[in-house]
Amino acid sequence: MKSELDEQKYAPSRKGWLNTIRHDWLVLLLFVVGLVSSLVYLPAHGAEIHAGTIPMTPNVYLPLISRAPTPTPGLSNWQQLGGADLRLSSLAFDLSITDNPRLYGGDLREANEGGGLYRANVASTCLYGQILARVNNDVRVLDLTFNDDQGLIGTFGDKVLYYERRTDSWQFTPSAMNANVYAVTFAGLAAYAGTDNGVFTSTDNGITWQAVGGPQNINTIQAHDDSLWIGADATGVYQMLLADHQLLPQTIDGLTGKALEVWSFVFNGDTVFVATSDGVYQGTTAKTGNVWRSFGRQGALVKTLALVDDVLYAGETTNGVWQKPLATGADWTPLTVGVGWQPNFTVLDLVYQSTLCGGGLFAATSDGIWVYGTHGQ
């Protein structure tokens, strides 16, 4: 069990942000903008300089002039929804109140660095550049999920928080469970949490939890059909039956080295794509005999996947978002168009929402929340 955040593993391979921009890049940046070194605020250990800003004080940031391509009206491009000073690990939508949908974003940093849970009210048409309100600064958020009006937060060091609709507040579970919860999800009437010490489940909307086994050091979990798919930090992919929590024999043929660090799943019929620390891999949903094959972006640290209209999107560490059309077989290409969007953003979560912001792909990034879709209409 980890007592502190393992930055060498988690940054970037455990969703961290620290030390992602080397000193030589800082020197180059200062040269380009013509600033003298005396103006630069050097952040304390645990803080970082992020793309598109020069830190002047711990809490005030001076935007740089964007060098991203100019978006064309009527075409898909990135726009920043809000939270430019946030380092987001995850996103989730609460759509249970139809006239007041909410978007939650989790920041994994400590409270004094800006970490916690943030919220914005969104509608079918978005107000870009809005401020996200911090509704909880007690937790370092690793994952978020909603199922109707039931919400869960996985945290570093504080187990699970569940959403209480009656008081519109988040409560800590009283259950004894592993403190580091990297992934949370719902499957039918049950909830699941992936931790450093295996899988836990809840049948009362996340209030109490029980251990059900599974591998150690879990990065991600997702329910599909009758199985809970589990991605571990160095041992690959597992399937656990939802009915009795039986862990099936592992099939990792084709996954070696960094590809055994699994971060995200996307399902497309009987095909499953996995995001790994060595790009994207493709397999099947079969319970036995699965053979994994490389599907591009090898060498890249891919942290999240999304499938929208037969296009596969990959969010990467310090490398933005890439897309690959499945129907045509075209190669991966980066999504770079958008005022202020930087191709070296770190993207830890991609969530598609068809009804909000005119329909778009929402990204949790190292520079707040961005939306990719058809804008300007």
C-alpha positions as CSV (number, residue, x, y, z in Angstrom):
1,M,0.0,0.0,0.0
2,K,1.3,3.4,-0.9
3,S,1.6,6.0,1.8
4,E,2.4,8.8,-0.6
5,L,1.8,9.5,-4.2
6,D,4.5,7.7,-6.2
7,E,5.5,10.5,-8.6
8,Q,8.0,8.4,-10.6
9,K,5.2,5.9,-11.4
10,Y,2.2,8.2,-11.3
11,A,3.8,11.2,-13.1
12,P,3.2,10.5,-15.9
13,S,2.3,6.8,-15.5
14,R,0.0,7.3,-12.5
15,K,-1.8,10.3,-13.8
16,G,0.6,12.8,-12.3
17,W,1.6,16.3,-13.6
18,L,4.9,16.9,-11.9
19,N,8.2,17.4,-13.8
20,T,6.5,17.1,-17.2
21,I,8.3,20.1,-18.7
22,R,12.1,19.9,-18.5
23,H,14.4,22.8,-17.6
24,D,15.6,23.2,-21.2
25,W,12.0,23.8,-22.4
26,L,11.7,26.5,-19.7
27,V,14.9,28.2,-21.0
28,L,13.6,28.1,-24.6
29,L,10.2,29.5,-23.5
30,L,11.8,32.4,-21.7
31,F,14.0,33.1,-24.8
32,V,11.0,33.2,-27.1
33,V,8.9,35.6,-25.1
34,G,11.9,37.8,-24.2
35,L,11.4,37.7,-20.5
36,V,14.2,38.1,-18.0
37,S,14.9,35.4,-15.5
38,S,14.2,37.6,-12.5
39,L,10.5,37.7,-13.4
40,V,10.0,33.9,-13.2
41,Y,8.4,32.4,-10.2
42,L,9.9,29.0,-9.5
43,P,7.2,26.8,-8.0
44,A,7.7,24.8,-4.9
45,H,8.1,21.1,-5.0
46,G,4.8,19.6,-6.1
47,A,3.8,22.5,-8.3
48,E,4.6,22.8,-12.0
49,I,4.9,25.2,-15.0
50,H,2.1,24.3,-17.5
51,A,1.9,24.9,-21.2
52,G,0.6,28.3,-22.2
53,T,1.4,30.2,-19.0
54,I,4.3,31.8,-17.1
55,P,3.9,31.6,-13.4
56,M,4.4,35.0,-11.8
57,T,3.1,34.2,-8.3
58,P,1.7,30.9,-6.8
59,N,-1.8,32.0,-7.7
60,V,-1.6,34.5,-10.6
61,Y,-0.8,33.4,-14.2
62,L,-0.1,35.5,-17.2
63,P,-1.4,34.0,-20.5
64,L,0.9,33.7,-23.4
65,I,-0.1,34.6,-27.0
66,S,-1.6,31.4,-28.6
67,R,0.3,29.9,-31.4
68,A,-2.4,27.3,-32.2
69,P,-4.1,27.4,-35.6
70,T,-7.1,29.7,-35.8
71,P,-10.4,27.9,-35.7
72,T,-12.7,28.0,-38.7
73,P,-16.4,28.7,-38.1
74,G,-18.5,25.6,-38.8
75,L,-15.5,23.2,-38.4
76,S,-14.5,21.1,-35.4
77,N,-12.1,22.8,-33.1
78,W,-11.1,23.1,-29.4
79,Q,-12.6,25.7,-27.1
80,Q,-11.8,26.1,-23.5
81,L,-14.9,25.7,-21.3
82,G,-13.2,26.9,-18.1
83,G,-10.7,26.1,-15.3
84,A,-7.6,27.4,-17.0
85,D,-5.6,27.1,-13.8
86,L,-6.7,23.5,-13.0
87,R,-4.9,20.2,-13.6
88,L,-7.8,17.8,-14.1
89,S,-7.7,14.1,-13.7
90,S,-11.3,13.3,-14.5
91,L,-14.7,14.5,-15.6
92,A,-18.3,13.4,-14.9
93,F,-21.8,14.8,-15.7
94,D,-24.8,14.9,-13.4
95,L,-27.8,15.0,-15.7
96,S,-30.4,14.0,-13.2
97,I,-31.7,17.6,-13.0
98,T,-32.7,18.3,-16.5
99,D,-32.9,22.1,-16.3
100,N,-29.6,22.3,-14.3
101,P,-27.1,19.8,-15.6
102,R,-23.8,19.9,-13.8
103,L,-20.2,19.1,-15.0
104,Y,-17.8,18.0,-12.3
105,G,-14.0,18.1,-12.7
106,G,-11.5,16.6,-10.3
107,D,-8.0,18.0,-9.6
108,L,-5.5,15.6,-8.1
109,R,-3.2,18.1,-6.5
110,E,-3.2,19.0,-2.8
111,A,-5.6,21.6,-1.5
112,N,-3.0,24.3,-1.2
113,E,-2.0,23.8,-4.8
114,G,-5.6,24.1,-6.1
115,G,-6.7,20.4,-5.9
116,G,-10.2,19.3,-5.1
117,L,-13.6,18.9,-6.7
118,Y,-14.9,21.6,-9.1
119,R,-18.3,22.1,-10.6
120,A,-19.9,24.1,-13.4
121,N,-23.5,24.4,-14.5
122,V,-23.7,23.7,-18.3
123,A,-26.5,23.8,-20.8
124,S,-27.1,22.8,-24.4
125,T,-25.2,25.9,-25.5
126,C,-22.1,26.6,-23.4
127,L,-20.7,29.8,-21.9
128,Y,-17.0,29.4,-22.7
129,G,-14.4,30.8,-20.3
130,Q,-16.6,30.3,-17.3
131,I,-15.3,29.9,-13.8
132,L,-15.5,26.5,-12.1
133,A,-16.5,26.6,-8.5
134,R,-14.5,24.5,-6.0
135,V,-17.1,22.6,-4.0
136,N,-14.7,20.4,-2.1
137,N,-11.0,21.1,-1.3
138,D,-10.5,18.2,1.2
139,V,-9.6,15.5,-1.4
140,R,-7.2,14.8,-4.2
141,V,-9.5,13.5,-6.9
142,L,-8.4,10.6,-9.0
143,D,-11.7,9.5,-10.6
144,L,-15.3,10.6,-10.9
145,T,-18.5,8.9,-12.0
146,F,-22.3,9.4,-12.0
147,N,-25.2,7.0,-12.6
148,D,-28.4,9.1,-12.7
149,D,-28.3,11.0,-9.3
150,Q,-25.7,8.7,-7.7
151,G,-22.1,10.0,-7.7
152,L,-18.8,8.6,-6.6
153,I,-15.3,10.1,-6.2
154,G,-12.2,8.0,-6.0
155,T,-9.4,9.8,-4.1
156,F,-5.7,9.6,-3.2
157,G,-5.6,8.9,0.5
158,D,-9.2,9.4,1.4
159,K,-11.0,6.3,0.0
160,V,-14.4,7.0,-1.6
161,L,-16.8,9.9,-1.4
162,Y,-20.5,9.4,-2.3
163,Y,-23.0,12.0,-3.3
164,E,-25.9,12.8,-1.1
165,R,-28.7,14.4,-3.1
166,R,-30.8,15.4,-0.1
167,T,-28.1,17.8,1.2
168,D,-26.3,18.3,-2.2
169,S,-23.1,17.3,-0.5
170,W,-20.3,14.7,-0.7
171,Q,-19.8,12.3,2.2
172,F,-16.8,10.1,3.1
173,T,-17.5,6.4,3.3
174,P,-17.2,4.9,6.8
175,S,-16.0,1.6,5.5
176,A,-12.5,0.3,6.0
177,M,-11.0,0.0,2.6
178,N,-7.8,0.9,0.7
179,A,-7.2,4.7,0.9
180,N,-6.1,5.1,-2.7
181,V,-9.0,4.6,-5.1
182,Y,-7.9,5.2,-8.7
183,A,-11.1,4.2,-10.4
184,V,-14.9,4.1,-9.6
185,T,-17.8,2.9,-11.8
186,F,-21.3,1.6,-11.6
187,A,-22.6,-1.7,-12.9
188,G,-26.4,-2.1,-12.6
189,L,-27.3,-1.7,-8.9
190,A,-23.8,-2.1,-7.7
191,A,-20.8,0.2,-7.6
192,Y,-17.1,-0.8,-7.9
193,A,-13.8,0.8,-6.8
194,G,-10.4,-0.1,-8.1
195,T,-7.6,0.4,-5.5
196,D,-4.0,-0.4,-4.7
197,N,-5.3,-3.4,-2.8
198,G,-7.9,-4.9,-5.3
199,V,-11.5,-4.4,-6.1
200,F,-14.2,-3.2,-3.7
201,T,-18.0,-3.2,-4.2
202,S,-21.0,-1.4,-2.8
203,T,-24.7,-2.2,-3.0
204,D,-25.9,1.0,-1.2
205,N,-24.8,3.7,-3.7
206,G,-21.3,3.9,-2.3
207,I,-21.9,4.3,1.4
208,T,-20.4,1.0,2.5
209,W,-17.8,-1.1,0.7
210,Q,-16.6,-4.7,0.8
211,A,-13.5,-6.3,-0.8
212,V,-14.1,-8.8,-3.5
213,G,-10.5,-9.6,-4.6
214,G,-8.8,-8.9,-7.9
215,P,-5.3,-7.7,-8.7
216,Q,-3.2,-5.1,-6.9
217,N,-2.4,-1.6,-8.1
218,I,-5.5,-1.0,-10.3
219,N,-5.5,2.0,-12.7
220,T,-9.0,1.6,-14.3
221,I,-12.2,-0.5,-14.1
222,Q,-15.1,-0.6,-16.5
223,A,-18.2,-2.8,-16.6
224,H,-19.1,-4.4,-19.9
225,D,-21.8,-7.0,-20.4
226,D,-21.4,-9.5,-17.6
227,S,-17.8,-8.6,-16.7
228,L,-15.8,-6.0,-14.9
229,W,-12.7,-5.2,-16.9
230,I,-9.7,-4.2,-14.8
231,G,-6.5,-2.5,-16.0
232,A,-3.6,-2.8,-13.6
233,D,-0.4,-0.8,-13.3
234,A,2.1,-3.4,-14.5
235,T,0.3,-6.7,-15.0
236,G,-2.1,-5.9,-17.8
237,V,-5.8,-6.7,-18.3
238,Y,-8.2,-8.8,-16.1
239,Q,-11.8,-9.8,-16.3
240,M,-14.0,-10.3,-13.2
241,L,-17.5,-11.8,-13.5
242,L,-20.1,-9.4,-12.0
243,A,-22.4,-12.2,-10.8
244,D,-20.0,-13.9,-8.4
245,H,-16.8,-11.8,-8.6
246,Q,-14.8,-14.7,-10.0
247,L,-11.5,-13.5,-11.5
248,L,-11.1,-15.2,-14.9
249,P,-7.7,-16.6,-16.1
250,Q,-5.7,-13.7,-17.4
251,T,-4.9,-13.4,-21.1
252,I,-2.2,-10.9,-21.9
253,D,-0.7,-12.3,-25.1
254,G,0.7,-9.4,-27.1
255,L,1.0,-7.1,-24.1
256,T,4.6,-6.7,-22.9
257,G,6.7,-4.1,-21.2
258,K,5.0,-0.7,-20.9
259,A,1.9,-2.1,-22.6
260,L,1.1,-3.9,-19.4
261,E,0.4,-0.5,-17.8
262,V,-3.3,-0.2,-18.7
263,W,-5.2,3.1,-18.2
264,S,-8.5,2.9,-20.1
265,F,-11.0,0.7,-22.0
266,V,-13.3,1.4,-25.0
267,F,-15.7,-1.2,-26.4
268,N,-17.0,-1.4,-29.9
269,G,-19.1,-4.5,-30.4
270,D,-16.9,-7.5,-29.6
271,T,-13.8,-5.4,-30.0
272,V,-12.0,-3.8,-27.0
273,F,-9.4,-1.1,-27.3
274,V,-7.0,-0.4,-24.4
275,A,-4.9,2.7,-23.6
276,T,-1.5,1.7,-22.3
277,S,1.9,3.3,-21.5
278,D,2.9,2.0,-25.0
279,G,0.1,3.3,-27.1
280,V,-3.2,1.7,-28.0
281,Y,-3.9,-2.1,-28.3
282,Q,-6.9,-4.0,-29.8
283,G,-8.4,-7.2,-28.6
284,T,-11.7,-9.0,-28.3
285,T,-14.2,-9.3,-25.4
286,A,-13.8,-13.1,-25.4
287,K,-13.2,-14.5,-21.9
288,T,-10.4,-16.8,-23.1
289,G,-7.8,-16.9,-25.9
290,N,-7.6,-13.2,-26.3
291,V,-4.6,-12.0,-28.3
292,W,-3.7,-8.2,-28.1
293,R,-2.4,-6.4,-31.2
294,S,-0.9,-3.0,-31.5
295,F,-3.3,-0.4,-32.9
296,G,-1.0,2.6,-33.2
297,R,0.6,5.4,-31.1
298,Q,3.2,2.9,-29.8
299,G,5.8,4.8,-27.6
300,A,3.1,7.3,-26.5
301,L,1.7,7.3,-22.9
302,V,-2.0,7.1,-23.7
303,K,-4.2,7.7,-20.6
304,T,-7.7,7.8,-21.9
305,L,-9.9,6.7,-24.9
306,A,-13.2,7.7,-26.3
307,L,-15.2,6.4,-29.3
308,V,-17.6,8.8,-31.0
309,D,-19.3,8.1,-34.4
310,D,-16.8,5.4,-35.3
311,V,-13.8,7.6,-34.6
312,L,-11.4,6.6,-31.8
313,Y,-9.8,9.4,-29.7
314,A,-6.8,9.0,-27.5
315,G,-5.7,11.5,-24.8
316,E,-2.0,11.4,-24.0
317,T,0.5,12.7,-21.5
318,T,2.2,15.9,-22.8
319,N,0.9,15.1,-26.3
320,G,-2.7,16.3,-26.5
321,V,-5.4,14.3,-28.3
322,W,-5.2,12.1,-31.4
323,Q,-7.9,10.6,-33.6
324,K,-8.2,7.6,-35.8
325,P,-11.3,6.9,-38.0
326,L,-12.1,3.2,-37.7
327,A,-14.1,2.9,-40.9
328,T,-11.4,4.2,-43.3
329,G,-8.4,2.7,-41.6
330,A,-6.6,6.1,-41.8
331,D,-3.7,6.7,-39.5
332,W,-3.7,8.6,-36.2
333,T,-3.7,12.4,-36.5
334,P,-3.5,15.1,-33.8
335,L,-6.4,17.5,-33.0
336,T,-4.6,20.8,-32.8
337,V,-7.1,23.5,-34.0
338,G,-8.4,25.9,-31.4
339,V,-7.4,29.2,-29.9
340,G,-5.2,28.6,-26.9
341,W,-5.0,24.8,-27.4
342,Q,-1.5,23.5,-27.0
343,P,-0.5,20.2,-28.6
344,N,1.6,19.4,-25.5
345,F,-1.3,19.4,-23.1
346,T,-1.7,16.4,-20.9
347,V,-5.1,14.8,-21.3
348,L,-6.2,12.4,-18.6
349,D,-10.0,11.9,-19.4
350,L,-12.2,12.2,-22.5
351,V,-16.0,12.1,-22.1
352,Y,-18.4,12.6,-24.9
353,Q,-21.8,14.3,-24.2
354,S,-24.3,14.5,-27.0
355,T,-26.7,17.1,-25.5
356,L,-24.5,19.7,-23.8
357,C,-22.4,22.4,-25.6
358,G,-24.1,21.4,-28.8
359,G,-22.6,17.9,-28.5
360,G,-18.9,17.5,-28.0
361,L,-15.9,15.7,-26.6
362,F,-15.0,17.0,-23.2
363,A,-11.3,16.8,-22.2
364,A,-9.8,17.0,-18.7
365,T,-6.4,18.6,-19.3
366,S,-3.4,20.2,-17.7
367,D,-5.1,23.5,-18.6
368,G,-8.7,23.0,-17.4
369,I,-11.7,21.7,-19.4
370,W,-11.8,21.9,-23.2
371,V,-14.5,20.9,-25.6
372,Y,-14.0,19.6,-29.1
373,G,-17.0,19.9,-31.5
374,T,-18.7,22.1,-34.1
375,H,-18.8,25.6,-32.6
376,G,-19.6,29.0,-33.8
377,Q,-23.0,27.9,-35.3
